[in-house]
Amino acid sequence: MHTLYFECYSGISGDMAAGALIDLGVDREFLLNQLHTVPLEQFEIDISKTDKQGISAVAFDIHTNHSTCEHSHEHAHAHTHSHHNHSGRCLADIEHIIEASKISDKAKETAKKIFYVLAQAEGFVHGMTAHQVHFQEVGSDDSILDIITVAICLDFLHIDHIICSPLHEGSGFTKCHHGLTAVPTPCTLRLVQSASIPIKITENKGEMITPTGAAIIAALANTFALPQKFTIDKVGIGAGKKEFAHPNVVRAMLISEITDTHEDEICILKSAIDDSTPEQLAYCHTRLLELGAADVYFTPIYMKKNRPAYELTVLCQPELEQIITETIFQETTSIGLRKTYAKRNIMTREVKPIQIGSQTIDCKICTYHHIKKYYVEYESAAKAARILGESLEETYRKVYTKIHDLSKMQDY
C-alpha cells in the first residue's frame, strides 16, 4: 500500500499541496505535458525552489491571462482554447473541462471528486444544490489547474491511502468575492465539518486553509491518525504564498507502517442505542470506518422494558478516541459511551501482489511467530473477476493456487 501523509501545521492550499507532491518526485516534464491537454485559455506554469524561513520548498505557480513571469526557472505555456467566462463556472462546466483533457481516467475521477465535494460545501453555504453552484475564486483557471495537478501527482505516485494531520487555521477576516468574511471562511468551515476534519485555530491572522485545500483533504483523506510506528520513505515540501512567524509550508511524506510487533493498545468504545433509525446506524458505521476505526460492529441486545436495541462497539487507536466519540454523539441518539483500553495480540500484516493473467490481486499475509495465514483482498479479487470474465470463486481458486506455489519460496 502506498501511503501519503500530509502534515498541515501551516494550513493547506491547492498550490501548496501541488508543490509538496511534485517535490516527492513527480516527473515535471510528464506533469507539464499532461497539464497542456487541459482546455483552458493561455496559462503559464512555474515550478521553482524557494526558501521559506530557511526551509527549501517547491513553489507551484500558475499565471493566466497572458501574465508574464520574470523567474529564470522551469516554466511552460499552454493555449488549448476554451474561450468562455472564467468566473461563475458551474460544476458541469468544470467536469467538462476535466473530461476534455487527456489526463488518466483515475486522475479525472480524483479531480471531479474534489470539485464535487467543493460544490456540495458551496451549495450548503448558499442554500442550493451542488449542481446549482456557480464557482467564483475556486472556479478560476488557476484553481482548476491546482486541483488537476494534485490529481495527476497522486496518480503518478500510485497513492492509495492518505493520512492527514489536524489542519491549522488562522483567525480574523479575509477578503473574498463577496467582501470580507470571517476565518475560517463559510465554505472551508462546511468542508471541515462535513468530513469531520480535526482543526486547530492558531494565533496567526488571516486564512491558512483555503477552500481548495480543505476540499482536497475532505475528498481524499482516509484517516487523521498516523500508525503507531512507521518509516518515512520520502519527504516533499510545498511552499505557501503568505508569511507567518513559522515557515509557511505543507509537508507530504511517503510512509510505510511498521508492523513488526505482535502487541499494541486499542481503545474500545461501547454504547447501547435503542432509538436510532437503521439508516442512522448504517451511516454512523460508514463514517467511523472512514475516520480510521479498526472495527465497528453492532450486537442485538434487550434494554430496559424489554426494548430491542443495539450495542455499538468501536475499536480504534487511542489517538482517534476523541474524534470517534464526537462522531458517535453527532450521528446517533447516544448520550453516553463506555470506554476501556486493552492490550491485544495481533498478527503482523503485509500486502503483496499476486499476478493472475492480466490482473494484479492483493493478498494479505498475516504472521505470528511461526504461524502464517493468507487472505485474498475481496475488492481486488472482485474487480479482477469482472475484468477476467469469470466467477469470483474461480478467481479465488487461482489466487490460492498461486499462493500455495509461492509459499514454498522464502519471501512468501
GUPA-231670 format. One record per residue: residue in one letter; x, y, z of N, C-alpha, C in turn. Coordinates in steps of 0.02 Angstrom, whole numbers, padded with zeros to 5 digits, always signed. Atoms other than C-alpha are relative to their C-alpha. Example, Ala and Ser with C-alpha at 12.3 -4.5 7.8 and 13.67 -1.06 7.14 Angstrom:
GUPA-231670
a+00045-00059+00000+00615-00225+00390+00045+00060+00000
s-00042-00059-00003+00684-00053+00357-00039+00055+00037
//
This chain:
GUPA-231670
m+00042-00059+00000+00000+00000+00000+00044+00062+00000
h-00038-00062+00004+00067+00172-00048-00037+00054+00041
t+00033-00046-00047+00027+00289+00097+00032+00068-00001
l-00023-00069+00000+00040+00478+00092-00024+00034+00064
y+00018-00037-00060+00042+00587+00248+00009+00074-00013
f-00003-00072+00004+00001+00773+00238+00007+00029+00070
e-00009-00034-00064+00070+00874+00384-00015+00074-00011
c+00027-00067+00017-00027+01038+00386+00002+00048+00059
y-00005-00046-00057+00039+01140+00533-00004+00072-00022
s+00008-00067+00026+00031+01292+00419-00059+00003-00048
g+00058+00002+00044-00136+01252+00340+00015-00036-00065
i-00010+00032+00065-00154+01194+00160-00040+00038-00052
s+00033-00029+00059-00198+01264-00010+00014-00045-00059
g-00011+00041+00058-00206+01190-00183+00071+00002-00026
d-00068-00006+00026-00038+01259-00238+00052-00029+00048
m-00045+00030-00049+00046+01205-00075+00001-00076-00007
a+00005+00073+00008-00018+01027-00097+00034-00022-00064
a-00031+00017+00064+00036+01026-00279+00076+00003+00005
g-00072-00006-00007+00211+01088-00236+00031-00056+00040
a-00025+00054-00042+00234+00958-00099+00001-00066-00038
l+00003+00063+00038+00180+00815-00213+00052-00001-00056
i-00052-00004+00052+00293+00875-00354+00069-00014+00031
d-00064+00008-00034+00437+00879-00229+00013-00073+00020
l-00008+00071-00016+00406+00694-00193+00029-00039-00058
g-00032+00034+00056+00474+00653-00365-00042-00008-00062
v+00040+00003+00061+00338+00680-00494+00041+00026-00058
d-00037-00021+00059+00415+00691-00667-00030+00065-00027
r+00026-00066+00016+00398+00875-00711-00019+00006-00074
e+00017-00003+00071+00402+00854-00899-00066-00036-00013
f+00063+00036+00007+00264+00724-00887-00058+00042+00026
l+00053-00040-00029+00162+00838-00774-00019+00058-00046
l+00014-00057+00044+00179+00989-00890-00035-00022-00063
n+00033+00025+00061+00133+00886-01042-00073-00018+00013
q+00069+00016-00018-00022+00823-00952-00042+00063+00008
l+00038-00062-00012-00074+00998-00899-00014+00037-00065
h+00011-00034+00064-00055+01061-01077-00061-00027-00038
t+00060+00028+00033-00201+00949-01127-00065+00026+00029
v+00060-00027-00032-00321+01042-01012-00025+00059-00042
p+00025-00051+00045-00433+01151-01123-00019+00065+00035
l+00010-00066-00030-00411+01320-01039+00039+00051-00042
e-00035-00052+00036-00353+01487-01107+00073+00002+00023
q-00072+00000-00011-00169+01532-01105+00018+00005+00074
f-00025-00003-00069-00082+01496-00942+00074-00018+00001
e-00072+00013-00009+00097+01488-00883+00010-00034+00068
i-00013+00038-00061+00159+01363-00754+00072+00009+00021
d-00067-00007-00028+00308+01397-00643+00009-00048+00058
i-00019+00046-00054+00388+01263-00536+00070+00017+00021
s-00066-00024-00021+00533+01326-00433+00013-00018+00073
k-00021+00007-00069+00631+01301-00274+00000+00069+00032
t+00001-00063-00036+00604+01438-00146+00019-00012+00073
d-00020+00004-00070+00659+01475+00032-00055+00029+00044
k+00050-00023-00048+00530+01487+00171+00031-00002+00070
q-00033-00007-00065+00623+01547+00325+00051-00056+00013
g-00054+00050-00006+00770+01431+00294-00019-00069-00023
i+00022+00065+00024+00666+01285+00229-00007+00001-00075
s+00005+00004+00072+00687+01237+00047-00066-00035-00019
a+00065+00027+00019+00517+01207-00033-00013+00013-00074
v+00019-00009+00071+00437+01192-00205-00060+00047-00004
a+00055-00047+00013+00330+01338-00261-00032-00019-00066
f+00038+00016+00061+00194+01297-00388-00045+00059-00016
d+00037-00061+00018+00127+01450-00477-00030-00007-00070
i+00034-00001+00064+00002+01469-00618-00019+00072-00016
h+00016-00068+00022-00012+01633-00714-00046-00005-00060
t+00049+00002+00054-00162+01661-00826-00007+00069-00032
n+00014-00063+00036-00223+01795-00948+00064+00033-00024
h-00061-00025+00032-00053+01813-01033+00047+00035+00049
s-00047-00030-00048+00035+01861-00872+00069-00026-00013
t-00068+00019+00013+00223+01856-00882+00035-00018+00065
c-00038+00022-00059+00346+01777-00765+00072+00021-00008
e-00068-00026+00004+00515+01854-00726+00051-00049+00029
h-00046+00047-00031+00589+01699-00645+00038-00039-00054
s-00039+00040+00047+00729+01603-00730+00002-00072+00024
h+00003+00070-00020+00669+01429-00689-00051-00035-00044
e+00042+00042+00042+00563+01290-00758-00070+00029-00009
h+00067-00024+00013+00403+01350-00843-00025-00026-00066
a+00030+00024+00063+00285+01307-00984-00062+00041-00015
h+00059-00037+00022+00149+01389-01085-00050-00048-00031
a+00052+00040+00033-00016+01318-01146-00055+00046-00023
h+00057-00037+00026-00158+01384-01253-00042-00049-00040
t+00039+00052+00033-00279+01244-01289-00072+00020-00013
h+00064-00031+00018-00431+01358-01303-00062-00029+00032
s+00068+00012-00025-00593+01358-01209-00027+00068+00018
h+00014-00070-00011-00647+01538-01230-00070+00011+00026
h+00064-00018-00030-00788+01568-01107+00016+00035+00066
n-00009-00038-00061-00813+01668-00949+00033-00042+00054
h-00036+00039-00051-00688+01611-00816-00039-00002+00066
s+00034-00002-00064-00794+01667-00669-00070-00029-00007
g+00068+00024+00002-00958+01588-00624-00009-00067-00033
r+00008+00067+00029-00921+01414-00692-00040-00043+00048
c+00036+00047-00041-01040+01281-00631+00037-00067+00000
l-00033+00065-00006-00994+01102-00585+00004-00035-00066
a+00001+00034+00065-01044+01036-00756+00053+00029-00046
d-00052-00032+00041-00928+01163-00841+00068-00027+00018
i-00065+00023-00023-00781+01108-00736+00010-00074-00016
e-00005+00071+00017-00818+00923-00759+00012-00009-00075
h-00011+00003+00073-00824+00954-00948+00073+00015-00016
i-00070-00017+00011-00652+01036-00941+00045-00059+00019
i-00040+00058-00023-00582+00889-00842-00005-00058-00049
e+00011+00056+00045-00659+00759-00958+00032+00012-00068
a-00028-00015+00066-00595+00850-01113+00076-00003-00001
s-00073+00005-00003-00414+00839-01052+00021-00071-00016
k-00027+00066+00015-00301+00692-01089+00037-00030+00060
i-00029+00030-00059-00253+00653-00910-00031-00069+00011
s+00025+00068-00010-00280+00475-00846-00070-00001+00029
d+00068+00006-00027-00453+00413-00801-00001+00006+00076
k-00002-00004-00074-00401+00394-00619+00010+00072+00023
a-00010-00070-00018-00338+00573-00613-00063+00041-00012
k+00063-00035+00013-00500+00633-00692-00050-00012+00056
e+00048+00015-00054-00604+00543-00560+00020+00035+00065
t-00023-00034-00060-00496+00615-00421-00017+00074-00002
a+00014-00072+00007-00512+00793-00487-00075+00014+00005
k+00072-00010-00002-00700+00775-00512-00027-00011+00071
k+00022+00013-00069-00720+00704-00336+00014+00060+00044
i-00017-00059-00040-00631+00854-00260-00049+00057-00015
f+00046-00055+00018-00739+00977-00358-00071-00014+00023
y+00068+00015-00023-00899+00885-00313-00007+00014+00074
v+00001-00014-00072-00857+00894-00128-00001+00075+00012
l-00002-00072-00004-00818+01078-00152-00068+00030-00017
a+00065-00025+00020-00983+01107-00242-00053-00014+00053
q+00047+00016-00054-01079+01019-00103+00006+00051+00057
a-00011-00048-00054-01000+01135+00026-00025+00069-00019
e+00023-00066+00023-01032+01292-00077-00077+00001-00003
g+00073+00004+00004-01211+01235-00107-00032+00005+00069
f+00026-00003-00069-01239+01209+00079+00002+00071+00027
v-00008-00069-00025-01174+01383+00119-00052+00047-00031
h+00045-00047+00036-01284+01467-00013-00071-00026-00007
g+00068+00026+00002-01438+01357+00008-00022-00025-00067
m+00017+00027+00065-01433+01268-00159+00034-00067-00009
t-00031+00065+00013-01383+01101-00236+00069+00010-00029
a-00068-00003+00026-01207+01060-00291+00001+00022-00073
h+00001-00015+00071-01257+01075-00474-00027+00070-00015
q+00023-00069+00010-01335+01247-00449+00054+00051+00016
v-00053-00046-00022-01175+01322-00380+00038+00027-00060
h-00045-00031+00048-01078+01445-00487+00062+00023+00037
f-00062-00015-00036-00898+01448-00427+00027+00068-00020
q-00034-00062+00014-00805+01612-00414+00076-00013+00003
e-00072+00010-00005-00625+01602-00349+00021-00072-00016
v-00020+00070+00009-00620+01411-00346-00019-00026-00069
g+00015+00020+00069-00689+01405-00524+00046+00033-00050
s-00047-00033+00045-00546+01508-00594+00049-00051-00029
d-00046+00046+00034-00417+01433-00710+00054-00027+00047
d-00054+00024-00043-00280+01427-00578-00023-00050+00052
s+00026+00048-00049-00389+01338-00450-00014-00068-00033
i+00013+00062+00037-00444+01211-00581+00066-00037-00013
l-00064+00031+00015-00263+01180-00629+00035-00025+00063
d-00028+00025-00064-00209+01165-00446-00028-00069+00016
i+00033+00063-00017-00336+01026-00418+00019-00055-00049
i-00020+00050+00051-00296+00938-00582+00072-00021+00011
t-00070+00016-00013-00111+00947-00539+00006-00049+00059
v+00000+00046-00057-00142+00864-00370-00023-00069-00022
a+00026+00065+00023-00243+00727-00456+00051-00037-00042
i-00052+00031+00042-00106+00695-00585+00057-00027+00043
c-00055+00020-00043+00028+00688-00450-00017-00062+00042
l+00020+00058-00041-00069+00567-00339-00001-00064-00042
d+00001+00058+00045-00093+00451-00489+00071-00020-00017
f-00070+00015+00017+00091+00464-00538+00035-00036+00057
l-00033+00029-00059+00145+00420-00361-00034-00064+00024
h+00038+00061-00017+00018+00275-00353-00024+00001+00073
i+00025-00006-00069-00055+00340-00189-00068-00033+00006
d+00066+00032-00010-00197+00231-00124-00025+00008+00072
h+00023-00012-00069-00207+00287+00059+00029+00067+00022
i-00023-00066-00020-00198+00465+00126-00018+00013+00073
i+00009-00020-00070-00174+00518+00307+00014+00074+00005
c-00011-00072-00008-00187+00699+00360+00003+00018+00073
s-00003-00026-00068-00138+00790+00518-00059+00047+00011
p+00049-00054-00010-00259+00912+00601+00020+00061-00041
l-00013-00060+00039-00274+01068+00493+00005+00061+00046
h-00008-00061-00039-00207+01227+00572-00027+00059-00040
e+00033-00056+00033-00307+01383+00532+00015+00065+00038
g-00010-00065-00031-00286+01569+00565-00065+00026+00029
s+00060-00031-00028-00412+01691+00634-00008+00070-00030
g+00012-00067+00026-00486+01861+00596-00043-00002-00062
f+00040-00006+00060-00550+01905+00423+00044-00006-00062
t-00035+00003+00064-00503+01878+00241-00046+00027-00053
k+00039-00030+00055-00559+01957+00078-00017-00054-00051
c+00021+00046+00052-00660+01853-00045-00045+00036-00049
h+00042-00030+00053-00777+01881-00193-00057+00041+00028
h+00057-00034-00029-00918+01936-00079+00020+00055+00050
g-00024-00049-00048-00809+02052+00027+00037-00032+00057
l-00034+00028-00059-00736+02024+00200-00041-00055+00031
t+00034+00055-00034-00778+01860+00284+00044-00027+00055
a-00037+00026-00057-00727+01777+00446+00040-00062-00020
v-00041+00060+00009-00591+01645+00452-00015-00048+00057
p+00003+00032+00066-00620+01500+00427-00058+00026-00041
t+00053-00023+00044-00723+01551+00276-00059-00049+00004
p+00058+00045-00005-00900+01479+00268+00009-00066-00038
c-00009+00062+00038-00853+01354+00132+00050-00046+00034
t-00050+00041-00035-00697+01295+00223-00029-00030+00064
l+00031+00024-00062-00796+01281+00384-00046-00060-00014
r+00045+00056+00018-00926+01170+00299+00040-00062-00020
l-00040+00057+00022-00791+01061+00221+00030-00038+00059
v-00031+00035-00058-00702+01025+00386-00054-00031+00044
q+00055+00029-00040-00870+00997+00472-00026-00064-00031
s+00031+00057+00033-00942+00878+00343+00045-00060-00003
a-00048+00056+00003-00784+00772+00334+00030-00016+00068
s-00026+00010-00068-00752+00779+00523+00076+00007+00003
i-00073-00013+00001-00578+00851+00492+00020+00035+00065
p-00024-00035-00060-00486+00895+00654+00032+00066-00019
i-00025-00066+00017-00445+01080+00655+00025+00035+00063
k-00027-00038-00056-00341+01194+00767+00006+00073-00021
i-00005-00072+00014-00362+01383+00771+00063+00028+00033
t-00063-00027-00025-00195+01472+00789-00005+00076+00010
e-00001-00073-00010-00145+01650+00832+00017+00038-00064
n-00015-00033+00063-00097+01686+00651-00062+00036-00026
k+00055-00038+00027-00204+01820+00571-00008-00015-00075
g+00013+00014+00070-00286+01777+00406-00011-00073-00015
e+00018+00067+00022-00332+01623+00307+00062-00044-00010
m-00053+00048+00010-00218+01471+00315-00025-00061-00038
i+00031+00056+00037-00339+01340+00246-00045+00030-00054
t+00043-00024+00054-00410+01383+00076-00055-00051-00014
p+00051+00049+00018-00572+01303+00014+00027-00056-00044
t-00030+00052+00043-00470+01212-00119+00040-00050+00041
g-00039+00045-00043-00350+01142+00011-00044-00043+00043
a+00046+00039-00043-00492+01091+00127-00037-00052-00041
a+00036+00048+00042-00584+01008-00018+00043-00060-00018
i-00046+00056+00015-00430+00904-00063+00001-00049+00058
i-00002+00044-00059-00422+00837+00115-00068-00032+00012
a+00067+00027-00012-00611+00817+00134-00017-00056-00049
a+00017+00049+00051-00623+00719-00028+00044-00062+00002
l-00048+00054+00010-00468+00610-00015+00030-00031+00063
a-00032+00028-00061-00407+00587+00165-00038-00060+00026
n+00031+00061-00027-00440+00412+00231-00004+00001+00076
t-00001-00002-00073-00395+00448+00412+00042+00059+00022
f-00037-00056-00027-00321+00580+00526+00045-00022+00058
a-00044+00028-00051-00215+00466+00636+00056-00040-00032
l-00058+00037+00025-00040+00405+00599+00004-00068+00033
p-00012+00064-00034+00006+00224+00632+00049+00011+00058
q-00042-00008-00060+00096+00196+00797+00074+00003-00018
k-00070-00001+00022+00261+00160+00708+00002-00003-00075
f-00006+00000+00073+00314+00196+00531+00069+00027-00020
t-00061-00030+00028+00463+00238+00422-00020+00053-00051
i+00012-00053+00049+00473+00394+00314+00044-00015-00060
d-00038+00018+00060+00524+00346+00138+00022+00061-00040
k-00016-00060+00040+00521+00519+00058-00040+00058+00027
v+00034-00061-00024+00475+00699+00103-00002+00051-00056
g+00007-00055+00047+00408+00834-00011-00028+00061+00036
i+00021-00061-00035+00384+01015+00043-00027+00050-00050
g+00031-00048+00044+00264+01136-00040-00005+00068+00034
a-00002-00068-00028+00276+01325-00015-00066+00036-00008
g+00059-00044+00003+00132+01441+00026+00021+00071-00018
k-00015-00069+00021+00120+01623-00029+00009+00047+00059
k-00001-00047-00057+00094+01705+00141+00061-00010+00044
e-00054+00004-00048+00222+01740+00276-00029+00000+00070
f+00021+00003-00070+00194+01689+00456+00062-00002+00045
a-00057+00004-00046+00302+01676+00612+00039-00064-00010
h-00032+00064+00013+00342+01499+00558+00001-00011-00076
p-00001+00012+00072+00384+01429+00384-00070-00020-00025
n+00066+00014+00029+00225+01430+00279+00007-00054-00053
v-00009+00057+00045+00242+01256+00204-00047-00056+00021
v+00034+00063-00016+00148+01092+00194+00049-00056-00018
r-00045+00056+00013+00247+00930+00206-00040-00061-00019
a+00030+00063+00022+00197+00774+00111+00051-00055+00007
m-00047+00054-00013+00277+00611+00164-00027-00066-00025
l+00016+00069+00017+00276+00439+00088+00024-00043+00059
i-00018+00037-00060+00272+00322+00238-00018-00073-00007
s+00015+00072-00002+00272+00136+00273-00010-00020+00073
e+00014+00021-00069+00191+00066+00429+00044-00058+00021
i-00039+00055-00028+00298-00044+00540-00046-00044+00041
t+00044+00046-00037+00202-00196+00599+00039-00060+00023
d-00041+00056-00021+00343-00300+00670-00015-00021+00072
t+00018+00020-00068+00263-00307+00842-00065-00040-00001
h+00060+00041-00004+00129-00432+00893-00048+00026+00053
e+00043-00026-00053+00054-00322+01028-00007+00075-00007
d+00010-00071-00002-00024-00150+01034-00057+00017+00047
e+00054-00022-00044-00150-00047+01133-00058+00024-00042
i+00060-00019+00037-00328-00021+01074-00051+00032+00048
c+00054-00031-00039-00470+00090+01135-00066-00032-00021
i+00064+00032+00014-00641+00006+01149-00055+00046+00025
l+00056-00044-00016-00795+00119+01145-00065-00038-00010
k+00064+00035+00005-00970+00050+01178-00057+00046+00020
s+00060-00038-00017-01144+00123+01181-00061-00041-00018
a+00063+00035+00013-01317+00043+01195-00050+00051-00029
i+00042-00047+00036-01437+00125+01072-00067-00033-00017
d+00065+00030+00014-01625+00093+01062-00047+00045-00040
d+00046-00045+00035-01695+00243+00968+00030+00035-00061
s-00026-00024+00064-01586+00274+00815-00029-00041-00056
t+00028+00037+00057-01652+00226+00644+00054-00044-00031
p-00049+00042+00034-01568+00088+00542+00045+00041-00047
e-00040-00042+00046-01514+00222+00417+00054+00038+00038
q-00049-00037-00040-01429+00323+00554+00057-00045+00023
l-00051+00047-00023-01338+00171+00621+00047-00020-00057
a-00040+00020+00057-01280+00118+00448+00047+00057-00021
y-00042-00058+00018-01217+00294+00410+00056+00010+00050
c-00051-00007-00053-01127+00304+00577+00055-00053-00009
h-00047+00055+00012-01045+00135+00541+00049+00020-00055
t-00042-00020+00056-00979+00202+00374+00047+00056+00020
r-00042-00057-00019-00916+00366+00447+00056-00020+00047
l-00052+00021-00048-00822+00280+00589+00056-00037-00034
l-00053+00035+00038-00730+00166+00469+00040+00049-00042
e-00035-00050+00040-00689+00315+00358+00050+00040+00042
l-00043-00038-00044-00612+00402+00508+00061-00040+00024
g-00057+00041-00018-00494+00256+00536-00011-00050+00056
a+00014+00051-00051-00581+00144+00663+00024-00068-00024
a-00025+00067+00019-00504-00030+00666-00057-00048-00013
d+00058+00043+00010-00675-00113+00680-00061+00035+00030
v+00064-00027-00024-00857-00063+00704-00052-00054-00009
y+00053+00051+00007-01000-00183+00741-00057+00013+00049
f+00060-00006-00042-01175-00191+00814-00020-00069+00026
t+00023+00063-00031-01237-00326+00934-00072+00009+00023
p+00069-00006-00023-01425-00354+00957-00005-00013+00075
i+00008+00008-00073-01473-00332+01141-00072+00019+00019
y+00063-00025-00029-01626-00303+01251+00018+00048+00056
m-00011-00049-00052-01630-00148+01359-00059+00001+00048
k+00054-00004-00049-01746-00093+01499-00068+00000-00035
k+00068+00007+00027-01932-00126+01471-00001-00046-00061
n-00004+00049+00054-01879-00265+01352+00003+00031-00070
r-00005-00034+00064-01840-00142+01213+00056-00031-00041
p-00054+00023+00044-01744-00219+01067+00046+00059-00017
a-00048-00054+00012-01586-00118+01040+00064-00029-00029
y-00065+00021+00024-01408-00124+00975+00054+00029+00045
e-00060-00026-00033-01243-00109+01065+00052+00013-00053
l-00052-00020+00047-01120-00013+00960+00068-00009+00033
t-00068+00010-00024-00939-00067+00983+00048+00026-00053
v-00050-00027+00045-00794+00028+00907+00069-00013+00028
l-00070+00009-00017-00611-00022+00911+00040+00051-00039
c-00040-00051+00035-00489+00118+00872+00065+00011+00037
q-00062-00020-00032-00314+00180+00907-00015+00055+00051
p+00015-00049-00052-00308+00287+01066-00002+00072-00025
e-00001-00068+00023-00267+00444+00968-00063+00020-00040
l+00062-00014+00035-00432+00428+00874-00061+00004+00046
e+00057+00004-00047-00539+00417+01031-00044+00062-00002
q+00040-00062-00003-00594+00600+01032-00044+00008-00061
i+00040-00011+00060-00650+00613+00851-00052-00055-00009
i+00048+00055+00003-00734+00441+00859-00058+00015+00048
t+00052-00016-00049-00828+00494+01016-00046+00055-00026
e+00040-00056+00026-00885+00658+00937-00046-00024-00057
t+00040+00024+00056-00945+00567+00782-00059-00043+00023
i+00054+00041-00027-01047+00440+00882-00055+00045+00029
f+00050-00046-00029-01132+00581+00978-00036+00040-00055
q+00030-00040+00054-01162+00677+00817-00047-00041-00043
e+00037+00039+00050-01229+00535+00710-00051-00049+00030
t+00049+00046-00031-01331+00432+00837-00036+00037+00056
t+00036-00028-00057-01450+00463+00981+00034-00014+00066
s-00037+00017-00061-01320+00402+01106+00016+00063+00040
i-00018-00055-00044-01292+00515+01256+00055-00020+00050
g-00054+00023-00044-01154+00413+01339+00038-00058-00030
l-00043+00053+00025-01009+00298+01300+00039-00031+00057
r-00046+00034-00046-00912+00168+01398+00065-00011-00038
k-00063+00009+00034-00728+00161+01358+00049-00038+00044
t-00053+00037-00034-00588+00043+01403+00061-00002-00046
y-00061+00009+00039-00409+00020+01347+00024-00072+00012
a-00020+00070-00007-00342-00153+01313+00062-00014-00042
k-00055+00026+00040-00184-00238+01256-00027-00055-00044
r+00023+00053+00044-00210-00351+01108+00060-00031-00037
n-00049+00035+00042-00105-00481+01018-00027-00002-00071
i+00021-00002+00070-00111-00463+00830+00053-00033-00043
m-00046+00026+00049-00034-00549+00682+00025+00058-00042
t-00026-00052+00044+00082-00438+00581-00029-00011-00070
r+00034+00004+00065+00008-00398+00411+00041+00034-00054
e-00036-00026+00057+00086-00370+00243-00041-00016-00063
v+00037+00011+00061+00002-00349+00074+00049-00008-00058
k-00043+00013+00058+00085-00425-00079-00044-00013-00061
p+00039+00009+00061+00026-00427-00260+00008-00071-00028
i+00000+00065+00034-00021-00590-00348-00024+00012-00071
q+00018-00010+00070-00023-00589-00538-00041-00059-00025
i+00043+00050+00030-00169-00684-00615-00020+00025-00070
g+00013-00024+00067-00172-00663-00803+00023+00072-00006
s-00015-00072+00009-00179-00477-00842-00012+00040+00063
q+00021-00036-00059-00237-00433-00667+00047-00012+00060
t-00038+00004-00062-00144-00396-00505-00049+00000+00058
i+00046+00007-00056-00235-00454-00349+00039+00002+00065
d-00035-00007-00064-00184-00404-00173-00015-00059+00046
c+00006+00055-00048-00153-00542-00046+00029+00024+00067
k-00023-00018-00066-00139-00508+00141+00035-00060+00032
i-00039+00053-00034-00004-00611+00229+00005+00018+00074
c+00001-00012-00073-00027-00624+00418+00046-00049+00035
t-00051+00042-00033+00112-00690+00530+00000+00011+00076
y-00008-00002-00073+00125-00732+00715+00050-00054+00019
h-00055+00047-00012+00292-00812+00759+00005-00049-00059
h-00007+00049+00054+00291-00974+00657-00065-00010-00039
i+00066+00009+00032+00106-00961+00608-00007+00051-00056
k+00009-00044+00057+00066-00889+00437-00067-00015-00034
k+00064+00007+00033-00102-00858+00353-00002+00047-00061
y+00006-00038+00062-00150-00794+00180-00074+00016-00013
y+00069-00021+00014-00306-00694+00136-00001+00042-00064
v+00008-00039+00061-00360-00630-00034-00043+00061+00017
e+00039-00061-00010-00420-00449-00029-00061+00000-00046
y+00062+00009+00038-00602-00455-00084-00007+00051-00057
e+00011-00051+00051-00613-00288-00177+00045-00010-00060
s-00048+00012+00053-00457-00326-00276-00019-00060-00042
a+00020+00061+00036-00517-00501-00321-00064+00010-00040
a+00064-00012+00034-00693-00443-00365+00010+00040-00064
k-00014-00041+00059-00626-00311-00485+00033-00043-00054
a-00035+00043+00048-00511-00439-00567-00048-00051-00031
a+00048+00049+00026-00652-00567-00584-00044+00030-00054
r+00042-00033+00050-00760-00443-00678+00039+00011-00065
i-00040-00014+00060-00619-00396-00797+00018-00065-00036
l-00018+00064+00030-00568-00578-00824-00061-00038-00026
g+00062+00033+00023-00750-00627-00855-00010-00068+00030
e+00009+00064-00033-00752-00767-00728-00032+00010+00068
s+00032-00005-00065-00836-00807-00563+00051+00021+00053
l-00043-00019-00056-00767-00738-00401+00033-00062+00029
e-00027+00062-00027-00744-00917-00340+00059-00025-00041
e-00055+00023+00043-00636-00959-00491+00062+00044+00010
t-00057-00045-00012-00528-00805-00462+00034-00016+00066
y-00028+00019-00065-00506-00851-00279+00041-00065-00006
r-00034+00065+00007-00458-01029-00328+00068+00010-00032
k-00063-00012+00034-00324-00966-00447+00050+00035+00046
v-00044-00037-00045-00254-00846-00318+00029-00046+00054
y-00025+00043-00053-00243-00976-00180+00046-00055-00027
t-00046+00047+00031-00162-01099-00300+00068+00032-00010
k-00063-00036+00010-00032-00968-00343+00035+00012+00067
i-00029-00012-00066-00008-00928-00159+00033-00064+00026
h-00027+00064-00023+00018-01113-00121+00068-00013-00032
d-00064+00010+00034+00157-01119-00251+00052+00049+00026
l-00047-00051-00023+00235-00956-00192+00020-00009+00072
s-00014+00008-00072+00226-01005-00008+00061-00043+00012
k-00060+00041-00007+00366-01127-00039+00063+00042-00006
m-00057-00046+00006+00477-00977-00077+00010+00037+00065
q-00015-00033-00064+00562-00886+00066-00038+00065+00009
d+00034-00065-00005+00480-00717+00026-00073-00007+00017
y+00071+00010-00014+00308-00792+00049-00010-00048+00058
//
